[in-house]
Amino acid sequence: MQACYQCDPECRGCHGPSAGVCIECVNYKQRDYCVAACFEDYFTDDRTKTCIACDRQCLTCRGATASDCITCRKVKLYLSLDERGPTSPVCVFDYLSLSYCGMSEGVQFGIALDA
């Protein structure tokens, strides 16, 4: 005997009642689940309709690398400062990371703590 299920509202066809057994997602797919919007530490790939994890140093992002962070979990390091202000921001996870983020001769930097 076959059972009929009401699909989760995020599913376009399904094999069961949860958002984890969708045939296709209405909005986005994050890991194995269909979601209306990606979680905070993911960004959307509108071409594939998937949620992709941000770099571990980002709280929010527009891409997969630390330089794609919109807001950082801990510290934002500006690798270059010029007359227009800071450029090339990169998030770093902890203060120990500063030792390999360009603190060498001839490289200017600044640090901004994200609130």
N, C-alpha and C positions, 0 to 999 in steps of 0.2 A: 504494500500500500504506500503510495506516495504522499508526502506531507507538503502542504503549501506554507510558505513563509511570507510575511510582510518584510520586504527589504528595508534596511536602514535608510533614512532619508538621504544619506550621502552616497548611496549606491544607485547605479544604473544597471539593474539586474544583479542577482545574487544567488549564492548557494546556501544561504541561511540568514538568520535575523540580525547578525552583527555587522558592523562596518569593516570587519576583518575578512569577510567572505564575499566581497563584492566582485562582480565580473568586470565592472568598469566604474570609475569614480565620477560623480557629478562635478566635483570641484578639484581637489588635489589628493594625491596619494602620499602619505608619510609613513615610511617603513611599509608595513603590511596593512595599513588602515586608510580608509578614505576619510578626509577631514574637510571642513568648510574653509579653513584657513590654516596655514602652517604655524607651528608653535614659534614662540619668540626667538629661539636660537636656531632657526631654520630660515632659508630663503626659498622663494618660489621660482621654479623653472617653468615659465608659462608655456614654453614650447612643448614640454613633455608632461605638464600638469603634475609635477612631483615636487615634494619638499626635500631640500638638500640641507644637510647639517652645516652650520657655520663652523669656522675654525674654532677650536676649543677656547681661544682667547676672546672671542666675541660674544657679547650678549645679544646684539642684533647685527645683521649684516645684509649686504647686497650681493655677496659672492662667497666662494669657499676658502679664501685665504685671509690671513691676519690683516692684510692691507685693505680688505673689503669690509672691515668692521664699520658699523655705524656708531655703535656704543661698545665699549670694552667691558669685560668682567672686572678687570683690575686697573691697569695703567696703560695710557696711550703715550707712545714715544714718537716725537716728531724728529725724524732723522735729518731734516734740513730746515734751517731758518734763514729767511732772507728779508729784504726790506718790505716785502708784501706780507710777511708773517709766516707762520708755520706751514710747511708743505710735507707731503709724503708721510702721513700718520700711519703707524703700525702699532697694534696692540701687543702688549707683552703680559704674560700670565702672572709673573712675580718679579720682584726686584732683582733676583739673581739673574734673570734673563737679560738685564741691561748689559752685562759683561759681553754678550755676543751680539748685541743689536747696533753696533756701529760706534761704540765709544772708543774710537781710535783717533790718531793724529789727523787733523784736517777735517774731521767730521763734526759738524755742529749738531746739537740736539737740544730738545726741550722735553719736559715731561708734563702731562696733564692728567690729573686724576678725574675719571668720569664719576659723576654723582649718581 
